[in-house]
Amino acid sequence: MSTFIFDFLGIESKQLIIRTSSLVEFIFYTLILTLPFQKTKNFGLKLCIILPFTLPLILLVASINSLHPYLLTGIVNIFMYLFVLAALCILFKEALSELLLCLVGGIAIQMIVGRLYELLILMVKNNPYETHSFFRDTVPLRDWTIYFLVHFSLSLILALIFRRKEVHEHDRSNQKLIFFFSLSFILVTVLLNSFSRSFEGNNDTLVFIIRAFSILYGLLTLLLRTRILEASKLKRELLIMDELIYSEKKQFDNMKSEIEIINMKCHDLRQQLSNISYKLTIQEIEALNAAIEVYDTNIKTGSDILDVILYKKKLFCEKNQIDMTCMADGQCLSFISPSHLYSLLSNAIENALEAVQSVTDEKKRTISIWIGKENGITAIHVTNYFNAELVIIDNLPQTSKKDKNHHGYGMKSMRHIAQQYNGTLSFHTEDDIFFLHIYFPNTKL
């Protein structure tokens, strides 16, 4: 069978098989890298239309690689990369920067696997230019089977290691970085592949060095790609947290004004009640005083921000039958900026209230807040009951809400704020009790 193929296709037969395998692999692990991407409408139909166009591309690459294995191969590879990139643009809804990173990942994996396979051939004293077999004798079925198994296995492993589970938006600066990184990598890769063989000659040591360098270069590219994606994700999360802090600051300013108005109204109501008290029974007076007391506030912790938060949460607790106790020295938090302090405390108490709401035992519908100094260290402790299963990721409990894209940033924001003031955020559980601890060892900023 192999003789028939060789006679039919001539000198390009080996290159045709290699290039076909290479392109199939490339498509295979590129699709793995695109798993979190959003597909366009009629994805399957578009894929079926695109695939037939790969055949002339394979024949062209195989022919040129056999006849001109240097610069022309690099030029043809560029066209192949452009073809794959165009296919990705047709098949997926993601931004061009995302598709470029996917293409770069595919090229890097292909380089690593191909060069690693050639190194393995060198280790058994065979010439990778003359044979793709690990053995002295040539058995086409055995050799091609091993070739395909090794390539697909290594490609699959690398694709699974470096694939992503979700897609994040990139800002303009990150998009520019991705374009520069991707184009630089593709250019260097093409030049490396085009000229490496002309410098290798028959020097086995140089062949080994070039192959090893290509593998390291591919691995470094995959790591840099991962780093760019992680940095983009972190930047997006920080942007969201900054927006939350800004939103919470506006909320604080509005609440502070509202509380001042409510206090004035409560004062006026007390005055009016005293003027008409002779017309009312004792029970009616007590009921009216109790109603006014709910909205009146005499909370004075030494921090206006903490006072506003506690007042807001006090009304919420009254409405939802939750007992909230607080012992706080608000003055020890004066080193934290107002916007950061509001976000930090508001999120901490809000999380506790959210957890307690699902507790059915009335005796356990309580939260405790303690703020003060412990051995010279400023400490914040929030304690509450809970009855849901905690999911811990990145040393933080995750939100129980279904929409993970718009929720779950509260704890991240709190940790981020604590770290800005050289502080730490930690937690632990004992049975059905959750303990949150925030420490600021150095408050002289």
C-alpha positions as a Markdown table, in Angstrom:
| # | Residue | x | y | z |
|---|---|---|---|---|
| 1 | Met | 0.0 | 0.0 | 0.0 |
| 2 | Ser | 2.8 | 2.4 | 0.9 |
| 3 | Thr | 4.6 | 1.6 | -2.4 |
| 4 | Phe | 1.4 | 2.5 | -4.3 |
| 5 | Ile | 1.1 | 5.8 | -2.5 |
| 6 | Phe | 4.7 | 6.6 | -3.1 |
| 7 | Asp | 4.4 | 5.7 | -6.8 |
| 8 | Phe | 1.2 | 7.7 | -7.2 |
| 9 | Leu | 2.3 | 10.8 | -5.4 |
| 10 | Gly | 6.1 | 10.6 | -5.9 |
| 11 | Ile | 8.5 | 12.5 | -3.7 |
| 12 | Glu | 5.8 | 14.4 | -2.0 |
| 13 | Ser | 4.1 | 11.3 | -0.5 |
| 14 | Lys | 5.9 | 11.5 | 2.8 |
| 15 | Gln | 5.5 | 15.2 | 3.1 |
| 16 | Leu | 1.8 | 14.9 | 2.2 |
| 17 | Ile | 1.2 | 12.4 | 5.0 |
| 18 | Ile | 3.2 | 14.5 | 7.5 |
| 19 | Arg | 1.5 | 17.7 | 6.5 |
| 20 | Thr | -2.0 | 16.1 | 6.5 |
| 21 | Ser | -1.3 | 14.8 | 10.0 |
| 22 | Ser | 0.1 | 18.1 | 11.1 |
| 23 | Leu | -2.9 | 20.1 | 9.9 |
| 24 | Val | -5.4 | 17.6 | 11.4 |
| 25 | Glu | -3.5 | 17.8 | 14.7 |
| 26 | Phe | -3.4 | 21.6 | 14.5 |
| 27 | Ile | -7.2 | 21.7 | 13.9 |
| 28 | Phe | -7.7 | 19.2 | 16.7 |
| 29 | Tyr | -5.9 | 21.0 | 19.5 |
| 30 | Thr | -6.9 | 24.4 | 18.2 |
| 31 | Leu | -10.5 | 23.3 | 18.7 |
| 32 | Ile | -9.6 | 22.2 | 22.3 |
| 33 | Leu | -8.2 | 25.7 | 22.9 |
| 34 | Thr | -11.5 | 27.2 | 21.6 |
| 35 | Leu | -13.7 | 25.2 | 23.9 |
| 36 | Pro | -14.8 | 28.2 | 26.1 |
| 37 | Phe | -15.4 | 30.3 | 22.9 |
| 38 | Gln | -18.9 | 31.3 | 21.7 |
| 39 | Lys | -19.7 | 29.6 | 18.4 |
| 40 | Thr | -21.3 | 31.5 | 15.5 |
| 41 | Lys | -24.7 | 30.5 | 14.0 |
| 42 | Asn | -24.6 | 27.4 | 11.8 |
| 43 | Phe | -21.2 | 26.5 | 13.2 |
| 44 | Gly | -21.3 | 22.9 | 11.9 |
| 45 | Leu | -22.3 | 23.9 | 8.4 |
| 46 | Lys | -19.5 | 26.5 | 8.2 |
| 47 | Leu | -17.0 | 24.0 | 9.5 |
| 48 | Cys | -18.0 | 21.5 | 6.8 |
| 49 | Ile | -17.7 | 24.2 | 4.1 |
| 50 | Ile | -14.2 | 25.2 | 5.3 |
| 51 | Leu | -12.7 | 21.8 | 5.7 |
| 52 | Pro | -12.5 | 20.9 | 1.9 |
| 53 | Phe | -10.4 | 24.0 | 1.3 |
| 54 | Thr | -7.6 | 22.4 | 3.5 |
| 55 | Leu | -6.8 | 19.8 | 0.8 |
| 56 | Pro | -5.2 | 22.2 | -1.7 |
| 57 | Leu | -3.4 | 23.9 | 1.1 |
| 58 | Ile | -2.0 | 20.5 | 2.3 |
| 59 | Leu | -0.9 | 19.7 | -1.3 |
| 60 | Leu | 0.8 | 23.1 | -1.7 |
| 61 | Val | 2.7 | 22.9 | 1.6 |
| 62 | Ala | 3.8 | 19.3 | 1.0 |
| 63 | Ser | 5.1 | 20.1 | -2.5 |
| 64 | Ile | 7.0 | 23.2 | -1.4 |
| 65 | Asn | 8.4 | 21.5 | 1.7 |
| 66 | Ser | 9.8 | 18.8 | -0.5 |
| 67 | Leu | 11.2 | 21.0 | -3.3 |
| 68 | His | 12.1 | 24.2 | -1.3 |
| 69 | Pro | 12.5 | 23.4 | 2.4 |
| 70 | Tyr | 13.8 | 26.9 | 3.4 |
| 71 | Leu | 12.3 | 30.3 | 2.9 |
| 72 | Leu | 9.3 | 29.4 | 0.7 |
| 73 | Thr | 8.1 | 27.0 | 3.4 |
| 74 | Gly | 8.0 | 29.9 | 5.8 |
| 75 | Ile | 5.9 | 31.9 | 3.4 |
| 76 | Val | 3.5 | 29.1 | 2.8 |
| 77 | Asn | 3.2 | 28.5 | 6.6 |
| 78 | Ile | 2.2 | 32.2 | 7.0 |
| 79 | Phe | -0.6 | 31.6 | 4.5 |
| 80 | Met | -1.6 | 28.5 | 6.4 |
| 81 | Tyr | -1.8 | 30.5 | 9.7 |
| 82 | Leu | -3.9 | 33.2 | 8.0 |
| 83 | Phe | -6.2 | 30.5 | 6.6 |
| 84 | Val | -6.7 | 29.0 | 10.1 |
| 85 | Leu | -7.2 | 32.5 | 11.7 |
| 86 | Ala | -9.8 | 33.4 | 9.0 |
| 87 | Ala | -11.6 | 30.1 | 9.8 |
| 88 | Leu | -11.6 | 30.9 | 13.5 |
| 89 | Cys | -13.1 | 34.4 | 12.7 |
| 90 | Ile | -15.8 | 32.7 | 10.7 |
| 91 | Leu | -16.6 | 30.0 | 13.3 |
| 92 | Phe | -16.4 | 32.0 | 16.6 |
| 93 | Lys | -17.8 | 35.2 | 18.0 |
| 94 | Glu | -14.7 | 36.1 | 20.1 |
| 95 | Ala | -12.5 | 39.2 | 19.5 |
| 96 | Leu | -9.6 | 39.0 | 17.2 |
| 97 | Ser | -7.2 | 39.2 | 20.1 |
| 98 | Glu | -8.7 | 36.1 | 21.6 |
| 99 | Leu | -8.4 | 34.2 | 18.3 |
| 100 | Leu | -4.8 | 35.3 | 17.9 |
| 101 | Leu | -3.9 | 33.9 | 21.3 |
| 102 | Cys | -5.6 | 30.7 | 20.3 |
| 103 | Leu | -3.7 | 30.5 | 17.1 |
| 104 | Val | -0.4 | 31.2 | 18.9 |
| 105 | Gly | -1.2 | 28.4 | 21.3 |
| 106 | Gly | -1.8 | 26.0 | 18.5 |
| 107 | Ile | 1.4 | 26.9 | 16.7 |
| 108 | Ala | 3.5 | 26.6 | 19.9 |
| 109 | Ile | 2.0 | 23.2 | 20.7 |
| 110 | Gln | 2.7 | 22.1 | 17.1 |
| 111 | Met | 6.3 | 23.2 | 17.4 |
| 112 | Ile | 6.9 | 21.5 | 20.7 |
| 113 | Val | 5.4 | 18.2 | 19.6 |
| 114 | Gly | 7.2 | 18.2 | 16.3 |
| 115 | Arg | 10.6 | 19.0 | 17.7 |
| 116 | Leu | 10.2 | 16.7 | 20.6 |
| 117 | Tyr | 9.4 | 13.8 | 18.2 |
| 118 | Glu | 12.6 | 14.6 | 16.2 |
| 119 | Leu | 14.6 | 14.7 | 19.4 |
| 120 | Leu | 13.4 | 11.2 | 20.3 |
| 121 | Ile | 14.5 | 10.0 | 16.8 |
| 122 | Leu | 17.9 | 11.5 | 17.4 |
| 123 | Met | 18.2 | 9.7 | 20.7 |
| 124 | Val | 17.9 | 6.4 | 19.0 |
| 125 | Lys | 20.6 | 7.4 | 16.5 |
| 126 | Asn | 18.3 | 8.0 | 13.5 |
| 127 | Asn | 18.3 | 11.0 | 11.2 |
| 128 | Pro | 14.9 | 12.9 | 11.5 |
| 129 | Tyr | 15.5 | 14.3 | 7.9 |
| 130 | Glu | 15.6 | 10.8 | 6.5 |
| 131 | Thr | 13.1 | 8.8 | 8.6 |
| 132 | His | 10.3 | 9.2 | 11.1 |
| 133 | Ser | 10.9 | 5.8 | 12.5 |
| 134 | Phe | 12.4 | 4.8 | 15.9 |
| 135 | Phe | 13.7 | 1.6 | 14.4 |
| 136 | Arg | 16.5 | 0.6 | 12.0 |
| 137 | Asp | 14.2 | -1.2 | 9.7 |
| 138 | Thr | 11.2 | 0.5 | 8.0 |
| 139 | Val | 7.7 | -0.8 | 8.5 |
| 140 | Pro | 5.3 | 1.9 | 7.3 |
| 141 | Leu | 2.2 | 0.8 | 9.2 |
| 142 | Arg | 4.1 | 0.5 | 12.5 |
| 143 | Asp | 6.1 | 3.7 | 12.0 |
| 144 | Trp | 3.1 | 5.8 | 11.0 |
| 145 | Thr | 1.0 | 4.4 | 13.8 |
| 146 | Ile | 3.7 | 5.4 | 16.4 |
| 147 | Tyr | 4.1 | 8.7 | 14.7 |
| 148 | Phe | 0.4 | 9.5 | 14.9 |
| 149 | Leu | 0.0 | 8.2 | 18.5 |
| 150 | Val | 2.9 | 10.2 | 19.8 |
| 151 | His | 1.9 | 13.4 | 18.1 |
| 152 | Phe | -1.8 | 13.2 | 19.0 |
| 153 | Ser | -1.1 | 12.2 | 22.6 |
| 154 | Leu | 1.5 | 14.9 | 23.3 |
| 155 | Ser | -0.7 | 17.5 | 21.5 |
| 156 | Leu | -3.8 | 16.5 | 23.5 |
| 157 | Ile | -1.8 | 16.7 | 26.8 |
| 158 | Leu | -0.4 | 20.2 | 26.0 |
| 159 | Ala | -3.8 | 21.5 | 24.7 |
| 160 | Leu | -5.6 | 20.3 | 27.9 |
| 161 | Ile | -2.9 | 21.8 | 30.1 |
| 162 | Phe | -2.9 | 25.2 | 28.5 |
| 163 | Arg | -6.6 | 25.5 | 27.6 |
| 164 | Arg | -8.9 | 27.9 | 29.4 |
| 165 | Lys | -12.3 | 27.4 | 31.1 |
| 166 | Glu | -13.6 | 30.9 | 30.5 |
| 167 | Val | -13.1 | 33.9 | 28.3 |
| 168 | His | -12.3 | 37.4 | 29.6 |
| 169 | Glu | -12.5 | 40.7 | 27.9 |
| 170 | His | -9.2 | 42.6 | 27.1 |
| 171 | Asp | -8.9 | 46.3 | 27.4 |
| 172 | Arg | -7.2 | 48.3 | 24.6 |
| 173 | Ser | -3.7 | 48.2 | 26.1 |
| 174 | Asn | -3.9 | 44.4 | 26.5 |
| 175 | Gln | -5.2 | 44.0 | 23.0 |
| 176 | Lys | -2.2 | 45.9 | 21.7 |
| 177 | Leu | 0.1 | 43.7 | 23.8 |
| 178 | Ile | -1.6 | 40.5 | 22.4 |
| 179 | Phe | -1.2 | 41.7 | 18.8 |
| 180 | Phe | 2.4 | 42.6 | 19.3 |
| 181 | Phe | 3.1 | 39.3 | 21.1 |
| 182 | Ser | 1.3 | 37.2 | 18.5 |
| 183 | Leu | 2.8 | 38.8 | 15.4 |
| 184 | Ser | 6.3 | 38.7 | 16.9 |
| 185 | Phe | 5.9 | 35.0 | 17.8 |
| 186 | Ile | 4.6 | 34.0 | 14.4 |
| 187 | Leu | 7.4 | 36.0 | 12.6 |
| 188 | Val | 10.2 | 34.5 | 14.8 |
| 189 | Thr | 8.6 | 31.0 | 14.4 |
| 190 | Val | 8.5 | 31.3 | 10.6 |
| 191 | Leu | 12.2 | 32.5 | 10.5 |
| 192 | Leu | 13.3 | 29.8 | 12.9 |
| 193 | Asn | 11.6 | 27.0 | 10.9 |
| 194 | Ser | 12.8 | 28.4 | 7.5 |
| 195 | Phe | 16.5 | 28.9 | 8.3 |
| 196 | Ser | 17.2 | 26.3 | 11.0 |
| 197 | Arg | 17.9 | 23.4 | 8.7 |
| 198 | Ser | 20.3 | 25.4 | 6.5 |
| 199 | Phe | 22.5 | 25.9 | 9.6 |
| 200 | Glu | 22.2 | 22.4 | 10.9 |
| 201 | Gly | 24.1 | 20.4 | 8.2 |
| 202 | Asn | 25.3 | 17.1 | 9.4 |
| 203 | Asn | 26.3 | 18.3 | 12.9 |
| 204 | Asp | 24.2 | 16.2 | 15.3 |
| 205 | Thr | 25.1 | 18.5 | 18.3 |
| 206 | Leu | 23.8 | 21.5 | 16.4 |
| 207 | Val | 20.6 | 19.6 | 15.4 |
| 208 | Phe | 20.0 | 18.7 | 19.0 |
| 209 | Ile | 20.6 | 22.3 | 20.2 |
| 210 | Ile | 18.2 | 23.8 | 17.6 |
| 211 | Arg | 15.5 | 21.2 | 18.5 |
| 212 | Ala | 15.9 | 21.8 | 22.2 |
| 213 | Phe | 15.8 | 25.5 | 21.7 |
| 214 | Ser | 12.6 | 25.3 | 19.7 |
| 215 | Ile | 10.9 | 23.2 | 22.4 |
| 216 | Leu | 11.9 | 25.7 | 25.1 |
| 217 | Tyr | 10.8 | 28.6 | 22.9 |
| 218 | Gly | 7.4 | 26.9 | 22.4 |
| 219 | Leu | 7.0 | 26.2 | 26.1 |
| 220 | Leu | 8.0 | 29.8 | 27.0 |
| 221 | Thr | 5.4 | 31.1 | 24.5 |
| 222 | Leu | 2.7 | 29.0 | 26.1 |
| 223 | Leu | 3.7 | 30.2 | 29.5 |
| 224 | Leu | 3.7 | 33.9 | 28.4 |
| 225 | Arg | 0.3 | 33.3 | 26.7 |
| 226 | Thr | -1.0 | 32.0 | 30.0 |
| 227 | Arg | 0.5 | 34.9 | 31.9 |
| 228 | Ile | -1.1 | 37.5 | 29.5 |
| 229 | Leu | -4.5 | 35.8 | 30.0 |
| 230 | Glu | -4.1 | 35.8 | 33.8 |
| 231 | Ala | -3.0 | 39.4 | 33.8 |
| 232 | Ser | -6.0 | 40.3 | 31.7 |
| 233 | Lys | -8.3 | 38.5 | 34.0 |
| 234 | Leu | -6.8 | 40.1 | 37.1 |
| 235 | Lys | -7.0 | 43.6 | 35.5 |
| 236 | Arg | -10.7 | 43.0 | 34.7 |
| 237 | Glu | -11.4 | 41.9 | 38.2 |
| 238 | Leu | -9.6 | 45.0 | 39.7 |
| 239 | Leu | -11.6 | 47.2 | 37.3 |
| 240 | Ile | -14.8 | 45.6 | 38.5 |
| 241 | Met | -13.8 | 46.0 | 42.1 |
| 242 | Asp | -12.9 | 49.6 | 41.6 |
| 243 | Glu | -16.3 | 50.2 | 40.0 |
| 244 | Leu | -17.9 | 48.4 | 43.0 |
| 245 | Ile | -16.0 | 50.6 | 45.4 |
| 246 | Tyr | -17.0 | 53.8 | 43.5 |
| 247 | Ser | -20.7 | 52.6 | 43.4 |
| 248 | Glu | -20.6 | 51.9 | 47.1 |
| 249 | Lys | -19.1 | 55.3 | 47.9 |
| 250 | Lys | -22.0 | 57.0 | 46.1 |
| 251 | Gln | -24.4 | 54.7 | 48.0 |
| 252 | Phe | -22.7 | 55.8 | 51.3 |
| 253 | Asp | -23.0 | 59.5 | 50.4 |
| 254 | Asn | -26.7 | 59.1 | 49.6 |
| 255 | Met | -27.3 | 57.0 | 52.7 |
| 256 | Lys | -25.6 | 59.6 | 54.9 |
| 257 | Ser | -27.8 | 62.3 | 53.6 |
| 258 | Glu | -30.9 | 60.2 | 54.0 |
| 259 | Ile | -30.0 | 59.3 | 57.6 |
| 260 | Glu | -29.5 | 62.9 | 58.5 |
| 261 | Ile | -33.0 | 63.7 | 57.1 |
| 262 | Ile | -34.5 | 60.7 | 59.0 |
| 263 | Asn | -32.9 | 61.8 | 62.2 |
| 264 | Met | -34.4 | 65.3 | 61.8 |
| 265 | Lys | -37.8 | 63.8 | 61.1 |
| 266 | Cys | -37.6 | 61.5 | 64.1 |
| 267 | His | -36.7 | 64.5 | 66.3 |
| 268 | Asp | -39.7 | 66.4 | 64.9 |
| 269 | Leu | -41.9 | 63.4 | 65.5 |
| 270 | Arg | -40.8 | 63.2 | 69.1 |
| 271 | Gln | -41.6 | 66.8 | 69.6 |
| 272 | Gln | -45.0 | 66.4 | 68.1 |
| 273 | Leu | -45.6 | 63.3 | 70.1 |
| 274 | Ser | -44.8 | 65.1 | 73.4 |
| 275 | Asn | -47.3 | 67.9 | 72.4 |
| 276 | Ile | -50.2 | 65.5 | 71.9 |
| 277 | Ser | -49.3 | 62.8 | 74.4 |
| 278 | Tyr | -52.1 | 64.0 | 76.8 |
| 279 | Lys | -54.6 | 62.8 | 74.1 |
| 280 | Leu | -53.1 | 59.3 | 73.9 |
| 281 | Thr | -53.0 | 56.2 | 76.1 |
| 282 | Ile | -49.8 | 54.9 | 77.6 |
| 283 | Gln | -49.9 | 51.9 | 75.2 |
| 284 | Glu | -50.3 | 54.2 | 72.2 |
| 285 | Ile | -47.4 | 56.4 | 73.3 |
| 286 | Glu | -45.1 | 53.4 | 73.8 |
| 287 | Ala | -46.1 | 51.9 | 70.4 |
| 288 | Leu | -45.3 | 55.2 | 68.7 |
| 289 | Asn | -42.0 | 55.6 | 70.6 |
| 290 | Ala | -41.1 | 52.1 | 69.5 |
| 291 | Ala | -41.9 | 52.8 | 65.9 |
| 292 | Ile | -39.8 | 56.0 | 66.0 |
| 293 | Glu | -37.0 | 54.2 | 67.7 |
| 294 | Val | -36.6 | 51.8 | 64.8 |
| 295 | Tyr | -35.7 | 54.7 | 62.5 |
| 296 | Asp | -34.0 | 56.9 | 65.0 |
| 297 | Thr | -30.3 | 56.2 | 65.5 |
| 298 | Asn | -27.9 | 57.0 | 68.3 |
| 299 | Ile | -25.1 | 54.7 | 67.0 |
| 300 | Lys | -21.7 | 56.4 | 67.7 |
| 301 | Thr | -18.7 | 54.1 | 67.1 |
| 302 | Gly | -16.2 | 56.8 | 66.4 |
| 303 | Ser | -16.5 | 56.3 | 62.6 |
| 304 | Asp | -19.2 | 58.0 | 60.6 |
| 305 | Ile | -18.9 | 55.4 | 57.9 |
| 306 | Leu | -19.4 | 52.5 | 60.3 |
| 307 | Asp | -22.3 | 54.3 | 61.9 |
| 308 | Val | -24.1 | 54.6 | 58.5 |
| 309 | Ile | -23.5 | 50.9 | 57.7 |
| 310 | Leu | -24.7 | 49.7 | 61.1 |
| 311 | Tyr | -27.8 | 51.9 | 60.8 |
| 312 | Lys | -28.6 | 50.5 | 57.4 |
| 313 | Lys | -28.1 | 46.9 | 58.5 |
| 314 | Lys | -30.0 | 47.6 | 61.7 |
| 315 | Leu | -33.2 | 48.4 | 59.7 |
| 316 | Phe | -32.6 | 45.3 | 57.6 |
| 317 | Cys | -32.3 | 43.1 | 60.7 |
| 318 | Glu | -35.4 | 44.5 | 62.2 |
| 319 | Lys | -37.3 | 43.6 | 59.1 |
| 320 | Asn | -35.9 | 40.1 | 58.8 |
| 321 | Gln | -35.8 | 39.0 | 62.4 |
| 322 | Ile | -32.0 | 39.0 | 62.7 |
| 323 | Asp | -30.2 | 39.8 | 65.9 |
| 324 | Met | -27.1 | 41.9 | 65.2 |
| 325 | Thr | -24.6 | 42.8 | 68.0 |
| 326 | Cys | -21.7 | 45.1 | 67.6 |
| 327 | Met | -18.7 | 46.2 | 69.7 |
| 328 | Ala | -16.6 | 48.6 | 67.8 |
| 329 | Asp | -14.0 | 51.3 | 68.2 |
| 330 | Gly | -14.4 | 53.0 | 64.9 |
| 331 | Gln | -11.5 | 55.4 | 65.5 |
| 332 | Cys | -9.0 | 52.7 | 65.0 |
| 333 | Leu | -10.1 | 52.4 | 61.3 |
| 334 | Ser | -9.3 | 56.1 | 60.6 |
| 335 | Phe | -6.2 | 55.1 | 58.5 |
| 336 | Ile | -8.5 | 53.5 | 55.8 |
| 337 | Ser | -9.9 | 55.8 | 53.1 |
| 338 | Pro | -13.7 | 56.4 | 53.4 |
| 339 | Ser | -14.5 | 54.6 | 50.1 |
| 340 | His | -12.3 | 51.6 | 51.0 |
| 341 | Leu | -13.7 | 51.4 | 54.5 |
| 342 | Tyr | -17.3 | 51.5 | 53.4 |
| 343 | Ser | -16.7 | 48.8 | 50.8 |
| 344 | Leu | -14.8 | 46.6 | 53.3 |
| 345 | Leu | -17.3 | 46.8 | 56.1 |
| 346 | Ser | -20.4 | 46.8 | 53.9 |
| 347 | Asn | -19.3 | 43.6 | 52.1 |
| 348 | Ala | -18.3 | 41.9 | 55.3 |
| 349 | Ile | -21.6 | 42.5 | 57.1 |
| 350 | Glu | -23.7 | 42.0 | 53.9 |
| 351 | Asn | -22.1 | 38.5 | 53.4 |
| 352 | Ala | -22.9 | 37.6 | 57.0 |
| 353 | Leu | -26.5 | 38.8 | 56.7 |
| 354 | Glu | -27.0 | 36.9 | 53.4 |
| 355 | Ala | -25.7 | 33.7 | 55.1 |
| 356 | Val | -27.9 | 34.1 | 58.2 |
| 357 | Gln | -31.1 | 34.7 | 56.1 |
| 358 | Ser | -31.1 | 31.0 | 55.0 |
| 359 | Val | -30.8 | 29.8 | 58.7 |
| 360 | Thr | -34.3 | 28.7 | 59.9 |
| 361 | Asp | -33.4 | 28.3 | 63.6 |
| 362 | Glu | -34.4 | 31.7 | 65.2 |
| 363 | Lys | -31.8 | 31.4 | 67.9 |
| 364 | Lys | -29.1 | 31.2 | 65.3 |
| 365 | Arg | -30.2 | 34.1 | 63.2 |
| 366 | Thr | -27.5 | 36.3 | 64.7 |
| 367 | Ile | -24.4 | 38.0 | 63.6 |
| 368 | Ser | -21.6 | 39.5 | 65.8 |
| 369 | Ile | -19.3 | 42.3 | 64.8 |
| 370 | Trp | -16.1 | 43.2 | 66.8 |
| 371 | Ile | -13.7 | 46.0 | 65.8 |
| 372 | Gly | -10.8 | 47.1 | 67.9 |
| 373 | Lys | -7.2 | 46.6 | 68.8 |
| 374 | Glu | -5.6 | 43.3 | 69.7 |
| 375 | Asn | -2.0 | 43.5 | 70.9 |
| 376 | Gly | -1.5 | 46.7 | 68.9 |
| 377 | Ile | -3.0 | 45.2 | 65.8 |
| 378 | Thr | -6.3 | 46.6 | 64.3 |
| 379 | Ala | -8.7 | 43.7 | 63.9 |
| 380 | Ile | -12.2 | 43.2 | 62.4 |
| 381 | His | -14.1 | 40.0 | 63.3 |
| 382 | Val | -17.5 | 39.1 | 61.9 |
| 383 | Thr | -19.2 | 35.9 | 63.1 |
| 384 | Asn | -22.4 | 34.4 | 61.8 |
| 385 | Tyr | -24.2 | 31.0 | 61.4 |
| 386 | Phe | -24.7 | 29.4 | 58.0 |
| 387 | Asn | -26.3 | 26.3 | 56.6 |
| 388 | Ala | -25.0 | 26.2 | 53.0 |
| 389 | Glu | -22.1 | 24.2 | 51.7 |
| 390 | Leu | -19.0 | 26.3 | 51.3 |
| 391 | Val | -17.1 | 26.2 | 48.0 |
| 392 | Ile | -13.5 | 27.4 | 48.4 |
| 393 | Ile | -11.5 | 28.7 | 45.4 |
| 394 | Asp | -8.3 | 30.6 | 45.6 |
| 395 | Asn | -8.6 | 30.5 | 49.5 |
| 396 | Leu | -11.9 | 32.4 | 49.4 |
| 397 | Pro | -15.5 | 31.2 | 49.8 |
| 398 | Gln | -17.4 | 31.5 | 46.5 |
| 399 | Thr | -20.8 | 33.2 | 46.0 |
| 400 | Ser | -23.8 | 30.9 | 46.1 |
| 401 | Lys | -25.6 | 33.0 | 43.5 |
| 402 | Lys | -26.1 | 31.5 | 40.0 |
| 403 | Asp | -24.7 | 34.5 | 38.0 |
| 404 | Lys | -21.0 | 34.1 | 38.7 |
| 405 | Asn | -20.0 | 36.8 | 36.2 |
| 406 | His | -21.8 | 39.6 | 38.1 |
| 407 | His | -21.5 | 38.3 | 41.7 |
| 408 | Gly | -18.7 | 36.8 | 43.8 |
| 409 | Tyr | -16.4 | 39.9 | 43.8 |
| 410 | Gly | -17.2 | 40.9 | 47.4 |
| 411 | Met | -14.6 | 38.7 | 49.1 |
| 412 | Lys | -12.0 | 39.5 | 46.4 |
| 413 | Ser | -12.6 | 43.2 | 46.8 |
| 414 | Met | -12.3 | 42.9 | 50.6 |
| 415 | Arg | -9.0 | 41.0 | 50.3 |
| 416 | His | -7.7 | 43.5 | 47.7 |
| 417 | Ile | -8.5 | 46.4 | 50.1 |
| 418 | Ala | -6.9 | 44.7 | 53.1 |
| 419 | Gln | -3.7 | 44.0 | 51.1 |
| 420 | Gln | -3.5 | 47.7 | 50.1 |
| 421 | Tyr | -3.1 | 48.5 | 53.8 |
| 422 | Asn | -0.6 | 45.7 | 54.4 |
| 423 | Gly | -3.5 | 43.7 | 56.0 |
| 424 | Thr | -4.7 | 40.1 | 55.7 |
| 425 | Leu | -8.1 | 38.5 | 55.3 |
| 426 | Ser | -8.8 | 35.0 | 56.6 |
| 427 | Phe | -11.6 | 32.8 | 57.7 |
| 428 | His | -12.4 | 29.5 | 59.3 |
| 429 | Thr | -15.5 | 27.6 | 60.3 |
| 430 | Glu | -16.5 | 25.6 | 63.4 |
| 431 | Asp | -19.6 | 23.4 | 62.7 |
| 432 | Asp | -22.2 | 25.8 | 61.4 |
| 433 | Ile | -20.4 | 29.0 | 62.4 |
| 434 | Phe | -18.4 | 31.2 | 60.0 |
| 435 | Phe | -15.6 | 33.4 | 61.4 |
| 436 | Leu | -14.2 | 36.2 | 59.3 |
| 437 | His | -10.9 | 37.9 | 60.4 |
| 438 | Ile | -9.3 | 41.0 | 59.0 |
| 439 | Tyr | -6.0 | 42.2 | 60.5 |
| 440 | Phe | -4.0 | 45.4 | 59.9 |
| 441 | Pro | -0.6 | 45.0 | 61.6 |
| 442 | Asn | 0.7 | 48.5 | 60.6 |
| 443 | Thr | -1.9 | 51.3 | 60.9 |
| 444 | Lys | 0.6 | 54.2 | 60.8 |
| 445 | Leu | 0.3 | 54.9 | 57.0 |
